[in-house]
Amino acid sequence: MKKKMIAALTGVLVTIGMMPVRADVVTVTYREPNAYTLSIPASVTLTDQGGSVKVGVKDVNIEPNTQIDFKITAGADENGVIELSRESDTSTKAVTTVSTTKGGAGIAKDAVFAAFTADGMKDLYFTAPAAKDGGQLRAGSYAGTITFTVEASEKQ
């Protein structure tokens, strides 16, 4: 009886040992999103000599082959000219040109003017305000806006 029991148990173990072993693979993934902090001033006050500001990014954590692009998407024309309206008389206009170098060519609307892969700043320069019609700039306070669009894109 013992021999039959041992023989039966051995047969079961041999049968179990011949069964195929199954192994499944589990892929574990995680994606950390791109992150950065923008530095764009809320305003700039121009003098009769023009003015300047810095824009940029800090705390940059982006994927390889990625860059952070800065563009002006509204408020400037294809030559970087920004129109300013006089307070209390919006039909009177002044203009200033924004560029990346003092006295340089204007930043065209929708053109990338700065690209960052790490923390950094870019100087923007504004020319002295002038009357839009070419005459004398009339006394008063003038204001206008420009809109920056910033996005992470594939490195060029």
C-alpha positions as CSV (number, residue, x, y, z in Angstrom):
1,M,0.0,0.0,0.0
2,K,2.8,2.3,0.9
3,K,4.5,1.4,-2.4
4,K,1.3,2.2,-4.4
5,M,1.0,5.5,-2.5
6,I,4.6,6.4,-3.3
7,A,4.2,5.4,-6.9
8,A,1.0,7.4,-7.3
9,L,2.6,10.5,-5.6
10,T,5.7,10.1,-7.8
11,G,3.4,9.9,-10.9
12,V,1.6,13.1,-9.9
13,L,4.9,14.9,-9.2
14,V,6.3,13.8,-12.6
15,T,3.1,15.0,-14.3
16,I,3.3,18.4,-12.6
17,G,7.0,18.7,-13.4
18,M,6.2,18.1,-17.1
19,M,3.6,20.9,-17.3
20,P,4.9,24.0,-19.1
21,V,5.9,26.9,-16.9
22,R,4.2,30.2,-17.7
23,A,5.9,33.6,-17.1
24,D,4.2,36.8,-17.9
25,V,6.1,40.1,-18.4
26,V,4.7,43.3,-17.0
27,T,5.9,46.6,-18.3
28,V,6.0,49.4,-15.7
29,T,6.0,52.9,-17.2
30,Y,5.9,56.5,-15.8
31,R,6.2,59.9,-17.6
32,E,7.3,63.0,-15.8
33,P,5.9,66.0,-17.7
34,N,8.0,68.9,-18.8
35,A,8.1,71.6,-16.2
36,Y,9.5,75.2,-16.0
37,T,8.7,78.5,-14.5
38,L,8.3,81.5,-16.8
39,S,9.7,84.9,-16.1
40,I,7.9,87.6,-18.0
41,P,7.4,91.0,-16.5
42,A,3.8,92.3,-16.3
43,S,4.8,95.7,-17.7
44,V,7.7,97.9,-19.0
45,T,7.8,101.6,-18.7
46,L,9.6,103.3,-21.6
47,T,11.5,106.5,-21.5
48,D,12.2,108.9,-24.3
49,Q,15.3,106.6,-24.9
50,G,13.2,103.4,-25.0
51,G,13.6,100.6,-22.5
52,S,14.4,97.0,-21.9
53,V,13.1,93.9,-20.0
54,K,14.3,90.3,-19.5
55,V,12.2,87.3,-20.3
56,G,13.2,83.7,-19.6
57,V,12.7,80.4,-17.7
58,K,13.9,78.9,-14.5
59,D,13.5,75.5,-12.7
60,V,13.7,73.9,-16.1
61,N,13.0,70.1,-16.2
62,I,12.4,69.0,-19.8
63,E,12.8,65.9,-21.9
64,P,16.0,65.4,-24.0
65,N,15.7,66.9,-27.5
66,T,13.2,69.4,-26.3
67,Q,13.5,73.2,-26.0
68,I,11.3,76.0,-24.7
69,D,10.4,78.5,-27.4
70,F,9.4,82.1,-26.9
71,K,7.3,83.9,-29.5
72,I,5.4,87.2,-29.7
73,T,2.0,86.1,-31.0
74,A,0.0,89.4,-30.7
75,G,0.6,93.1,-30.4
76,A,3.6,93.4,-32.7
77,D,3.6,93.3,-36.5
78,E,6.0,91.4,-38.9
79,N,8.7,94.0,-38.2
80,G,8.3,94.0,-34.4
81,V,6.5,97.3,-34.3
82,I,4.1,97.7,-31.3
83,E,1.3,100.3,-31.5
84,L,0.6,102.3,-28.4
85,S,-2.7,104.3,-27.9
86,R,-2.8,107.6,-26.0
87,E,-4.9,107.5,-22.9
88,S,-8.1,109.6,-23.3
89,D,-7.6,109.8,-27.0
90,T,-7.1,106.4,-28.5
91,S,-7.0,107.7,-32.0
92,T,-3.6,109.2,-31.3
93,K,-0.9,106.5,-31.7
94,A,2.7,106.0,-30.9
95,V,5.0,103.1,-32.0
96,T,8.0,101.4,-30.5
97,T,9.9,98.4,-31.9
98,V,10.9,95.4,-29.9
99,S,14.1,93.5,-30.7
100,T,16.7,91.2,-29.1
101,T,19.5,93.6,-29.6
102,K,19.7,97.3,-28.9
103,G,18.8,99.1,-32.1
104,G,18.5,95.7,-33.9
105,A,15.9,94.4,-36.2
106,G,12.4,94.0,-34.8
107,I,11.1,90.6,-33.6
108,A,8.6,89.4,-36.2
109,K,5.2,88.2,-35.0
110,D,5.1,84.4,-34.5
111,A,8.9,84.0,-34.9
112,V,10.8,82.1,-32.2
113,F,13.1,84.8,-30.7
114,A,14.5,82.8,-27.8
115,A,14.9,79.0,-27.2
116,F,16.0,77.5,-23.9
117,T,17.1,74.0,-22.8
118,A,18.1,75.1,-19.3
119,D,17.5,78.1,-17.0
120,G,18.1,81.3,-18.9
121,M,17.1,84.9,-19.6
122,K,16.9,87.0,-22.8
123,D,17.0,90.8,-23.1
124,L,14.4,92.5,-25.1
125,Y,14.9,96.1,-26.2
126,F,12.3,98.7,-27.1
127,T,13.1,101.8,-29.2
128,A,12.2,105.3,-28.2
129,P,8.5,105.9,-28.7
130,A,7.7,107.9,-31.9
131,A,4.5,109.3,-33.4
132,K,2.9,106.7,-35.6
133,D,2.1,109.3,-38.3
134,G,5.7,110.5,-38.3
135,G,4.9,113.9,-36.8
136,Q,5.7,115.1,-33.3
137,L,4.7,112.8,-30.5
138,R,1.8,114.5,-28.6
139,A,1.9,114.8,-24.8
140,G,0.2,112.1,-22.8
141,S,0.4,108.6,-21.5
142,Y,0.4,105.8,-24.1
143,A,-0.1,102.0,-23.7
144,G,-0.3,98.9,-25.7
145,T,0.2,95.2,-25.1
146,I,2.1,92.3,-26.5
147,T,1.3,88.6,-26.0
148,F,4.0,86.0,-25.5
149,T,3.4,82.4,-26.3
150,V,5.8,79.9,-24.7
151,E,5.8,76.2,-25.6
152,A,8.1,73.1,-25.3
153,S,8.9,71.8,-28.8
154,E,11.4,69.4,-30.4
155,K,14.9,70.9,-30.4
156,Q,15.9,72.4,-33.8
